[in-house]
């Protein structure tokens, strides 16, 4: 089974296992919170198959829970069971997955695409007219240029126009844990 290298990923894996076996996370949410997870913060939990392909990814841009511990637990279960792109993870898949947790900084609006670097900054796009939005984490293997990052995030948000009129772009950093 996958061996987490950080407390962040250990909490995520424990939450997924617990949920798959018991169908809830109530017991976990009552546990004592590790010191490094007491702050309020947003995060994304990504699940990949051993071959590197995505198996689930869910997160929050703004924190929804009182601490990072609960944020990770809820996002881990959602990534494993509620990502609309995939069937829910099953117990027998636990041997063939890897998990990462990205803890996000507060997003800031960019004034120019020159501020971006897809290896360092994640990106959020919001269509002010239609309400579509999407988020891409930083340092995605298949995205190497700002142009690729912008094209991919617009596609993810369902924005199919060539210009960026009416769109708001925000950048953020993340600290990734394995």
N, C-alpha and C positions, 0 to 999 in steps of 0.2 A: 504494500500500500504506500501511497505517496507520503513522504516524510516532510512536513513543513520545516522551513528554516527560520521562521519568525513566529512570534506570539500572534501576530495579525492573521496569518494564514492558519495557524493552529486553531484559533477561534472559529474561522470560517469552515474548516474541515470538520471540526467537532459539531458545528451547527448543522451541516449537511447530513452527517452520519446520524445525529440524534433525530433530525426531522424524518429522514428516510425510515428509521427504525420505529419511532414513536408517533409520528404524525403531528408533532407540535414542538415548540421551543420554550414553553413556559418554565421548565426546570432550569434551562440555561440562563434565561433572563434574570433569575433570582440569585445566581452565583455572584460571588465577590468579583468586582471588576479589577482586572490587572491595572496597576498604576499607569502604564503607558497608554491605556485605552480609556482613561477617564475624561479626556477632553471631548468637547462637542465638535464633530467634524464630519464632512461628507466623504464617501468612499465608493469605489466600484469593486466588485468581486468578479473576477474572470475565471472561467473554468475552461481548460484546454484538454484535448485528448493528448496522449503521449506523442502522437505524430505531429502535434503543434496546431491542429485544426481547432477552431473555436467550438465549445460545447455549451456555453452559456455565459452571459455577461449582463449584470444588472447593477445599477448604482444610483446614487443621489448626487445632484449638483449642490443642493443645500442640505444641511443635516435635518433629519426628521425625528431623530431619537435624542435622548438626553446625553448620550456619550457614544464614543466611537465603538465601544464593545457591542452595544445593542445595534448600532448601525451596520457593523460587519455581520452580525448574526442574521439580521433580517435580509440584507442584500445577498448573503451567501445562499440562504434558502430560496430566495427569489431567482437567483442566477441558476440554481440547480433545478427548479421546478416551475418557474413562471416566465422564462424567456420565451416569447411567442415564436421565435424562430426554430425552437427545438422541442422535442418531446421531453417530458420530465426525466431527469436523471434517475437511474435505477440503482439499487444496491450493488448489483453485479458489475456495474461500470466503475465503482470506486477504485478498483485496482488499476484502471487505465486513464486516470485523470491527473492533472496538475492544476494548482490553484495559485492565483496571485491576487493581492489586495493593493489597490491604488488609493492612497489617501490624498485628497485634492486640496489645493489652495483655493482661496476665494477667487472666483473668476473676475476679470477686469475687461472692460470694453477696449477694443483696439481701435486706433485711429488710422493705421496703415498696415497692409499685409507685410511690410518690411519688418514689423515687430515679431513676426512669426518664425518659428523654427520647429518643424514637425517632430524632430528628435527630442526637443526640450519642452515644448508647449503643447498641451492639449487644446482643442478648439471646440467652441459651442457656436452654433448658428441659430438665429431666431428670425423667422419671417414675421415682421410686424403686421403685415396685412392679413395673412391667412393663419398665423399662429403655429405653423410648422416649426419644429426645432429638432436638433440632434446634437450629439456630443461624440467626439473622437478623443480617446486617450492619447497621450504623447507616446512617441517611440513605437509606433505600430510597424511591424517588419515590412509590410508591402507599401508603405508610404514614405517616400524619401524627399519629396519637394513640397514647398508651400502650395504650388499649383495642384499637386495630387491630393493634398490634404483638403483644400477648398472644394475640389471636384467631388471627392468622396463624401465629405460631410453634407454637401448639398444633395447628393443622391440619397444619402441615408435619411435626410429630412424630407425627402419627396419634393425638393425644390428643383424644377427643371428649366429654369430660365438662365440665359447666358450672363446677364448682368447681375449686379449685386444690389440693385436699387431696392430699398425697403428691408434690407437684411441687416441684422446686427450680429457682429462677430465678437466673441469674447475668448480670451486666452486664459489658461491656468497651468500650473505645474502640478505634478503629482510625485509622491514618493511611492515607489513600487516595492512591495514585499513578496517574497516567495516562501 
